[in-house]
Amino acid sequence: MTQHLFKNSFLRGVLCLLLCIVGIGNTWGEEVTVTFDASKQGYTNAQTITDVTITDGISVTFTKGTASPAYYTSGTAIRCYAKGGFTITSTIGDITKIVFTYGSSDGSNAISTNVGAFDINTWTGSEPSVEFTIGGTSGNRRIKTITVIYQSSTTPDVPTPELESI
């Protein structure tokens, strides 16, 4: 004796649970990676840098330390000076990872952060904004690339399945 699929209350419950999970899954954002490369921006030597847009919704704001942050062709990087720093902000989803590469002849000033965990060149956490501070009283760090991985807060345009009857 066979039983119709939708007349079995257990199978109906499993199907409803599956539809709920699929619906919730569509609201979770996807992980997106974007990279800023200072050497590919067309900056001139010694150009002061204050704000950078990595992509729409993700920006970097540089702050003055012992000198103003500037791009130099020697090292092909933005020099961030002691007592200064920069903040990376996302309005399109929480930042979960940031990876830096440094230009040639990079300094040894410590870099600290206000949230999450930072180890030499990689920050991890889950924040909409992360502030980095260059330590020391002199010297600089040379930021060549910034790769940002964020959890997109946008939902894909996936049609919601319609259930006609159970």
Buried (B, 14 or more C-beta within 10 A) or exposed (E): EEEEEEEEEEBEEEBEEEEEEEEEEEEEBEEBEBBBBBBEEEBEEEBEBEEBEBBEBBBBBBBBBBBBBBBBEEBBBBBBBBBBBBBBBBEBBBBBBBBBBBBEEBBEBEBEBEBBEBEEEEBBBEBBBBBBBBBBEEBBBBBBBBBBBBBBBEEEEEEEEEEEEE
